[in-house]
Amino acid sequence: MEHDSLIARLGLDWAKVESEVVEHLSRLVRLDTSNPPGNEIAVAEYLTAELAGVGVPAQVLQAEPGRANLVARLSGSDRQPPLMLLGHADVVGANPQHWKRPPFSGEIADGCVWGRGALDMKSQIAAGLVIVKLLRSLGLTLTRDILYVVTADEEAGSHLGAHWLWENHRSLVEADIAFNEGGGQRFETPTGPLFTVQVAEKGSARLRLTAAGSRGHASIPRTDNAIFHLASGLVRLQSFQPDTLVSPAARRLLGMLAEAYPDAAPAIANLVEEPTWAKVTGLDIDPTLREYVLAGTHNTAVPTLLSAGERINVTPVEASVELDCRLLPGEEPERWARVIQGVVGDRVEVTVVRGRASAPVRDDAQTLDILGAAIAAAEPGARILPYINSASSDARALPGVKVFGFFPSASDVDYMRLIHGTDEHARISDLSFGTRCLFEAVLRAAT
């Protein structure tokens, strides 16, 4: 279905809008907000000054010195509860030795803005800033307040950011819906493009697997070796195929994929009827989309940190590994730990270091219709693909808000392989397209 663009009715010089977003992103990237230590105050002060220039007041709230959160409100009527544009100012660290360009240069070259945070997620912060300024300068009548919230500490758990705001300043950030990171990946399919929209995030659990053995001089081989016991458990974990769980959200996603890939429709129907890991991995669809389906229908456990031994010539009394586990909505960390215990065997002890169950799926049909219309207005024939994200964001800290991941990309680049990596960069064409789609969605939701 095609939709007329509300942006087109405003008569904007979009090239000028694009240029402004690019310049803001470049300047934001130059502000090193690597977490730790964060220093998000630099971004908060920059945004405060920009908003003050168009008469939009902002509050800067620091959970700790330098760990700043910004909350700005553009007032509308009270016909609808507020809509939030949500982003985080902190970024993961970057080692300049591995980059082609300095990671905090914000260089504009080759049709891209380069640097740490260009994708995650200062691009969406820049877009949100320009959208708020446009709404203010155009003097549009808003049916609801627009909140512009930029948080600290998302990359380290949101404890000094979204969690802290919700616990200490909830009245400032209460909203009906929020547009956040986590969606917008474009996939070309036989029946037209699909754009992901995050409607939920998986929960998480950090598990520690510990094996014990006999201590002794390493010149004497012993079968009671903690490392061997741990390795045996990990080999069993490697071959483990957890139950395939087709939730209502996964069923909807698979149904939309069956429409997008008619040749794969029989295999998808068979998967829904009798779900297995092998049937998911055998789907003849885009490989990255297949990964989305795999993550969205399974609880997962991936080893990431190993620890054993103190000296080369001493067999260790203990060896351990930590697992990064991602859990589907409804799964509890403690139950998943018991499943993993059954997999690795009784020579390995499984403990829960910390865990968090997922929030419910946000099935808001009205908002999904708005996002679908915004996409179709920007690219006729395109559709949205609601999905469960395997990663986490500030959405985990805002249980009273329906948070949707939505910042579409014009290209088919798999940005998940660039985020947190070396030479992170945002294509200007994608930045412009994402800003257009986000602005269109705000207009449809609030005017």
N, C-alpha and C positions, 0 to 999 in steps of 0.2 A: 504494500500500500504506500502511495506517495503522499507526502505532507508538505504544504506550503511552509516556507521558512518565515518565522516571525522576525528574525534578524533582518531579512531582506526588506521588510516594511519600514525599518528604521532609517534607511538611507545612509548607513555608515560607510566610511572609507575603510574597508577591511584591511587594506595594505597598511594603513596607519595603525590600526589596532594590532595587527601582527607585529609590526616593528616595535610597538611599546611592550608587548609581552616578551619579545626576544631580549630587549634591553634590560627589562626587570630580571629576567632569568639570569642573564649574564652577570648582573650586579649581585644577585643573591648567591650564585655559585662562588663568587669571589670572597664571600663571607664564610670563613672556615668554621663550620659548626660540627666538626667530627665529634662523635660521642663514643667514648669519653674524650674530652671533658664536657662537650656540649656547646657552651657559650652561645646559646640560642638568643641571648639578649641582643646580639648584633642584628639578627634578622628582625626581632620584634621592634627595635628602634627604627630600623629602615622602613618597615611597613607602617609604623605609627606616623612617621613623617610624611609618607606618601598619602596616607588616608587623610591626614590633617589638611593637606593641600586642597582637598575637595570637600572639606567640612564634615568628614565622618570621624566621630570620636572613637578611640580605642583604649582599652585597658591592658596594661602589661602586668601580669601576675607571676611572681617568681616563687617557685617552690623552694628553691635554694638560691643563693647569690649567683647570678648569671644564667640560671636555668629558667628561662622566661617563657611564658605562654601569653599569646595575644588574643583578645576577644574584642571584636568590633561588631556593632549592630547598626544596620541600616533599617530605619523604622518604616513599617508599612501599617496597614489596617490590621485589626484582630479577627478578620474573617476566617483565617486559617492559622494554625500554630506555626512557629518559625521553621524556616529552612536553613540548614547549615552548610557552608562551604568549608570543608575540613582539610587540614594539611599538617604535616610535621616539619619543623625546621632543622632537626638534627639529621646528620648523615653518618654513614659508617666511615671509618678511616681509609686513607689512601696512601700507599707508598709511592712517592714520586719516581723512584728508580725504575718502576715497571710501566710508566706511562709515556706515551709519545708526546703529550703536551702536559704542562703542569696541571695537577688535578684541581687546583683552585684558581685557575686563570680565568675561567668563564669565557674563553676564547670563542669568537664567532668566526668559523671557517668551514669551507666545503659544505655549506648549506646546513650546518649544525651548530649547536651551542655545546661546548666541551667542558667537562669537569664533573667532579663528584657532586651528586645531588641533582644533576641535570634531568635525570629521570625520576629519581627517588628522593624527595618528590617536589623539588623546588619549581619544576615546570608547572605543576598544578597550583602551587602557591602563587606563582606569577600570574597565571590565568585567573585565579580567583580575585587577586588584587585588581586586575584590569576590569573584570566584570563588575565588581563593587563600584569602582570609579565610574564606569559607564552608566550603571543604574542611577547613580547620584547625579551625574551631569545631564543625563537625558530627562530627568525629572519624571520618570514613569510612576504611575500609581501602582503600588504594590499591595497585593491582597494578604501579605504576611510579612513579618520581619525577616530580613536576611542576616544571618550570623556569619561572620568570617572569623574562623577559629584556627590559629596556627599554634601547634603544641611543641613542647620539648620532649625529649627522651623516648620517642617512639621506638627507636632502634634498640633500646635496652629494656623494653618492657612497659613503657608508658607510665612508669611509677611517678615521675616528676612532671608528667604532662597530663594526658587525658584522664588517667586515674585520679590524680591529685585535683584536677579541676572538678571532676564529678563528685568527689568526696567533700571538697571544701568550698566550691563556688558553683554548685549545681544550677542555681537559678539563672546564672549567666549563660549556661550552655544547653539548657533544656530546649529541645527541638523535636519536631515530628519526624523529619527526614534529614539526612545528611548525604552529600555527595563527596566521596573520598577516593583514595587510591584503590587499586586492586581490580580494576576492570578497564575494558577498552581495547583489548587485543583483537586485531582484525584477522579473520580467516576467510580466504576465498574458497568457496565450495561450488559444486556443479550447478547449484540453483541460486547462487548469489552470495554476497558477503555476509558474514556473521560477526558481531561484535560482542565480546563477553561483558557481562554485568555481574559483579559480585553481589550475591544476595545472602551469603553467610560465609563464615570462616570456620575452618576446622579448629577444634580445641587442640591442646598440646599436653604432652607429658615428657618430662625428662627422667629417664630411667637409668639406674646404675646397675650394671652386671658385675658381680664380684666373684672371683674364684680363688680358693685357697689351695696351698700346696706346702710341701716340706722345704724348709730352708736348708741350704748346704752349699758346699763348694761346687762350682760349676764344672770342675774337671771330672766329676763323677755323674754320669747321666742317671736321672731318676724318672720313673714314670709318673710319680706324684708331683707334677710340675704345674704350678698355677697357670702359667701361660698356655700350656697345652690344654688344660681343662677349659679355659676361657675360649681358646681357639675352636675347640670342638663344639662348644655352644654356639659360637658365631657361625660356624659352617652350617649348623642346623637352622639357624635364623636366616641365613642366606637363601636356603631352599624353601623356606616357609611361604606358603601362599595363603594369606588370611581370607576369611569369608568375604564374598562379594555381596555388598549390601546395597540394594536398589531402593533408596528412599524416594518419597514423592518428588523431591527436588531433582534427584538423579533420573527418575523416570521421565520427568518433563524434559530435562536436557537430552536424554536419549531419544525421546520422541521428536524433538526439534532436529536432532542430527539425522534421524531417519528421513525426515523431509528434505534436509539439505543434501544428503547422500543417498539418492534412491537405490543405487546398486547395492548399498550396504544395509538397506532397510530390513531384508530378511534376517541377516545376521544379528542386527540390533534387536529385532523382535525375539529371536531365540535367546539372546542374552538376557532380556528382561524376563522371559519366561523361566529360564534356568540359569541364573547368573553364576559365572565362574571367572577366576583370574585369567585363564587361558582364552576365554571368549573375548574378554576386554582387550587383551594384548593382540588378538588376532583381527581386530576390526580394521577394515580397509578404508580408513579416513586419514585426514591430516595427522602426521605423527605427533605433533604438539597437542592437538585436540585429543588424541588417544591418551596422552599423558594426563590431560585434564580429567578424562573419564576414569582412568585408573585411580587417580588421587581422590576423585569424588565418590568412589564406590568402595573404598578400602581404608581401614585404619592401617597406619604404616609405622615402621620402626627402622631407623637408619643409624648405624654406628658412626660416631663422629670424633670422640676423644678417647684415646688409649692411655693407660698408665700401668707401669709394672717395673719393678727392679730399681736398685740403687747403685749397684756396681756390676761391671761386666763379668766378674768371676764368682758371683753369688746368685744362686737360683732364688727367685723372689718367693716370699711367703704368701704374696697376694698379687693378683692382677685384676684390673678392672677396665671397663669400657662404658662410656655413656651413650645412650641412645636418644636421638631426637625423634619423638613420636608425634604424629599428627592424627587427631581423632575426629571422626565424623560426629555431627550433631547427635546427641543422645548417648554417646559413649563416655564412660567414666574412667579416669586415669587408673584407679585402683583395679578395676576389672580387667583393663587392658594389660596391666602388669601381671596379673594372674595368667592371662593367655600366654604372654611371653615366657613366664616361668615354665609353663608346660612345654614350650618349644625348646628351650635351651637345656633343660634337664636339671637334675638335682645336684650336680656338682657346681652349679652356678647359682648364686643368690641374686634375686631381682628386687630392687628397692625403688620406691618412687621418691625422687629428689624434690620435684615439684610438679604440679599438674593443674590444668584448667579445662573444664568442660566447655564445649562450644555454646554460644548463644543460639537461640532458635533461628531457623531460616526466616528471612524477612520477605514474605510473600505478599507484597502490597501491590495489587493489580493496577491500581490507579497510577502509582509511581512508575511501574514498569511500562505502562502505556505511554506515559510522558517521555520516558527515556527512549522507547521504541520510535516515537514520533520525532524526537530530536535527531536520532540517527538517520531516519528516512529522509528528513528534511536536508541533511547534509550530504547524504549519498542515496539517491533514489534506489529502491529495491533492497536496501540493506535491512537486516533484522538484528535484534538483540538475542543473546544467548545467556540467560541467567545460569549461574554456576556457583559451586561452593569452592572458595579459594583455600588452597592447602597452606598458604602463608598467613601471617597475622598482621594486624594493623591496629590503629587506635580504636577501631570498632569494638574491640574486646573490652574497652573501658567505659563504653557508653551504653549500658543495657537498656536504657529508656528511650533510645533513639534508633530509628530504622535507618541504618547506614548502608548505602549502596556504593560499590566501587564503580566509578564511571569517569573515565577520561580517555575517550577514544583516540586511536592512532589511525592516520590515513594509510599507512603502509602495513605490509605483512611482516615486518621485522619482529622477531621473537625477543622482545625487550627484557623478558625475565632472564635471559642469558647475558645481558649487559648490566642490569641492576646489580650493584655491589661489586662489579668487576672492574678490570682496568679499562681505561679509555672510555669511560661512561660518557655518553653524549645523547642529545635529543635533536632529532631532525626538525628543522624549522617548519617544514610542511606538516609534520605530525603535531607540533606544538600549536600551529595555527588551527588545524582541524580540531584538535582536542578542545581548544578554547571556544571555537565556534559551537561545537556540540554541547559543551557545558553551559554556555550562555543561552543557547536555544532551550535547554532543559530548564534553566532557571526562569526564563521568560514564560514558558508553558506552565510552570508550577506556581508562579508568584505574580502573574499579571493577568 
